Amino acid sequence: MPAKIRVFYNSACPVCNAGISAQKKKSSTCPIAWEDVHLDNAKAEELDVELELVRERLHVIDAEGELRVGYEAFIAIWENSSSERWKATVSKVPGLRWCLNKSYNGFARCLYLWNRALKHW
């Protein structure tokens, strides 16, 4: 059975890698393909986005084939995890969703700049 969700992440970022490692241990209602753009830079080309954008923010191709980026990518993962579906539900509350997206984007940008400064790639 082919993967229904593809998660594109950057293992060169220690914080990102720890989060993905923890997520991989959780159950999912559908198969997930974990695509590491650090080990294979060409994976970003499959998304038709610049590698640096994938290094900065989590990208997911969801079960419907839609590209979801940043916090929306987390929601896509949680929607397919029976133990974490509640996170997806709570995250979709209109005002909260906006705040969570803005917070994620700010944190992701700072984390990206920190990783670049430390020459993690």
N, C-alpha and C positions, 0 to 999 in steps of 0.2 A: 504494500500500500504506500503510495507516494505521500510525502509530507504535506500536510494541509496548511501549516504555518511555517514561514521561514523567518528566522530572527538573525539580523545582521548586527554584529557587535565588534568591539575592539578589545582584544585580550591584552594589548600592550598597556592599557590603563588598568592599574591594580584595583581600583575601586569598581570599575565596570566588570572586570573579570571575576571579582569576588561575588558581585550581584548575580551574574550569569551562572556561575558555579552553583550558587544556592538555588537559583531558579530551576536548573537542570535536574535537581533532586526531587522536585515536586511533580505530582501527577498532572497529567493533561488528558482532556477528553478527546484529543486528536494528536496525531504525530507532529512533532516539531523538529525542523532541521535547524541546527545551530550553525550559522555561517560566520566564521571569524575573519574579518577583513584584514587583521594584522598578519595572519598566516597566509592569506591569499588576497592580495590587493585587488585582483580582478573581480572579486565578488561585488565590489561597489559598482562596477560597470553594468552588472546585471540589473541594477536598480536605476541606471541611467542618471546617477548623481555623482558628484565629486567625492573622492575618497575621504577628503577632510571633513565633509559633512557627516559621513558615516562614523568617522572617528569621534566626532563631537556628540552625536545623538543616536540613540537606538533607533533602528529601522526594522519594521516588520511587514512582510507581505501576509495579510490575513487569509482566512479560509475562503474569502470571496475574491481573492486576488488583488485586493486594494492595498496600496502602500500607506502605512501609518508610521508616523515619525514622532520621536520624543515621548512625551507622557502618553500620547495616544497609542504608541507601540506597547507600552506596559498594559494598557487597558485591553488590547487585543490578546495578549498572553493570558491575562487574568480571566478573560471571558471564557477561555478554554481550559481552565483549571478548576475542578470541582471544589477544591479547598480554598480557592482565592476569588471565586466569582463575586463574592460580596464586595471585594475591593473595586472591581469593575463597576458594580452597581452604585456604590457610594461615590466613586470618582466621576460619574456622569451627572451628578447634581449640577444644574446649570452654572450657578455662580462659583461653586467649588471647582468645577472642571476648568473654568477659565483661570482661577488662581493656581491650581495645580500645574497647568500647562506653563504659565508664566514662571512659576517657581522652578520647575524642571529646566526650562530653557536657560534661566539665569545660572542655576547650579551646573548644568552641562557645559555652559560656556566657560565658567571659572575652572571647572575640572579639566576641560580641554586645554586651556592656557597653562595650567599647572603641569599637565603632562608634557606639553610642548617645551616648557621651560626646563623640565628635567630630562628632556631628550629621550622620552620613552619610545619614540619612533623617529 
